[in-house]
């Protein structure tokens, strides 16, 4: 079964984002909230999750489960986005206006994924 091209675009976007967790792990570890343990492990697990879920949306047998997984992951990633707003060090040099702009973007990504669910 073939899906709209933008579903594959979304899947590819998550695969690439997940790969970046392995290519530049220090970049992601810098923005991990202090209250979370095992930063390196969580960076790799989140990267692996993004890769698997991004690939999963491309196949009919795993599409809906992968979309639910992406939605849960995006909600969990809000923890990092709010943490980055907590102070200058947590912001990792990213301007505050850009960090604020990422919050509605996160909800748009959730909505984008939700659009592909076969309800």
C-alpha positions as CSV (number, residue, x, y, z in Angstrom):
1,X,0.0,0.0,0.0
2,X,1.3,3.5,-0.9
3,X,0.7,6.4,1.4
4,X,1.0,10.1,0.6
5,X,4.5,11.4,-0.1
6,X,4.3,13.6,3.0
7,X,4.0,10.6,5.3
8,X,7.3,9.3,3.9
9,X,8.7,12.8,4.4
10,X,7.7,12.8,8.0
11,X,9.1,9.3,8.5
12,X,12.4,10.3,6.8
13,X,12.6,13.4,9.0
14,X,12.5,11.3,12.1
15,X,15.0,8.8,10.8
16,X,17.4,11.6,10.1
17,X,16.8,13.2,13.4
18,X,17.4,9.9,15.1
19,X,20.7,9.4,13.3
20,X,21.9,12.8,14.5
21,X,21.7,11.4,18.1
22,X,24.4,8.9,17.1
23,X,26.4,11.4,15.0
24,X,26.4,14.3,17.5
25,X,25.4,12.8,20.9
26,X,27.1,15.5,22.9
27,X,24.8,18.1,21.3
28,X,21.8,16.2,22.7
29,X,23.4,15.5,26.1
30,X,24.0,19.2,26.6
31,X,20.2,19.8,26.6
32,X,19.2,16.9,28.8
33,X,17.4,18.0,32.0
34,X,19.5,17.5,35.1
35,X,16.8,15.5,36.8
36,X,17.0,12.7,34.2
37,X,19.6,10.0,34.8
38,X,21.9,8.3,32.2
39,X,22.0,11.1,29.7
40,X,24.1,9.3,27.1
41,X,21.9,6.2,27.3
42,X,18.7,8.3,27.0
43,X,20.2,10.2,24.0
44,X,20.9,6.9,22.2
45,X,17.5,5.3,23.1
46,X,15.6,8.4,21.9
47,X,17.7,8.4,18.7
48,X,17.0,4.7,18.2
49,X,13.3,5.3,18.9
50,X,13.1,8.1,16.3
51,X,14.7,5.9,13.7
52,X,12.5,2.9,14.3
53,X,9.3,4.9,14.6
54,X,10.2,6.9,11.5
55,X,10.7,3.7,9.5
56,X,7.6,2.2,11.1
57,X,5.2,4.8,9.6
58,X,6.1,3.6,6.1
59,X,4.6,0.2,6.5
60,X,0.9,-0.5,6.9
61,X,1.4,-3.2,9.6
62,X,3.3,-0.8,11.9
63,X,2.0,2.6,10.8
64,X,-0.6,3.3,13.5
65,X,1.6,1.9,16.3
66,X,4.5,4.0,15.1
67,X,2.4,7.2,14.9
68,X,1.2,6.6,18.5
69,X,4.8,6.1,19.5
70,X,5.8,9.3,17.8
71,X,3.1,11.3,19.5
72,X,4.1,9.9,22.9
73,X,7.8,10.7,22.1
74,X,7.0,14.2,21.1
75,X,5.0,14.8,24.3
76,X,8.0,13.5,26.3
77,X,10.4,15.7,24.4
78,X,8.4,18.7,25.7
79,X,10.3,18.1,29.0
80,X,13.5,19.0,27.2
81,X,11.9,22.0,25.5
82,X,10.6,23.4,28.8
83,X,13.9,22.6,30.5
84,X,15.8,24.6,27.9
85,X,13.7,27.6,28.8
86,X,14.7,27.4,32.5
87,X,18.0,29.2,32.2
88,X,20.9,30.4,30.1
89,X,23.0,27.2,30.6
90,X,20.0,25.0,29.8
91,X,19.3,27.0,26.6
92,X,22.7,25.8,25.3
93,X,23.2,29.1,23.4
94,X,19.9,29.0,21.6
95,X,18.0,32.4,21.7
96,X,15.0,32.4,23.9
97,X,12.7,33.5,21.1
98,X,13.6,30.4,19.2
99,X,13.1,28.1,22.2
100,X,9.6,29.6,22.7
101,X,8.8,29.1,19.0
102,X,9.7,25.5,19.3
103,X,6.8,24.8,21.7
104,X,4.0,25.4,19.2
105,X,6.1,23.6,16.6
106,X,6.1,20.6,18.8
107,X,2.3,20.6,18.9
108,X,2.2,21.0,15.1
109,X,4.4,17.9,14.8
110,X,2.0,16.0,17.1
111,X,-0.9,17.1,14.9
112,X,0.9,16.2,11.7
113,X,1.5,12.7,13.0
114,X,-2.1,12.4,14.2
115,X,-3.4,13.2,10.7
116,X,-2.2,9.8,9.5
117,X,-3.9,7.6,12.0
118,X,-6.5,5.2,10.6
119,X,-9.2,5.8,13.3
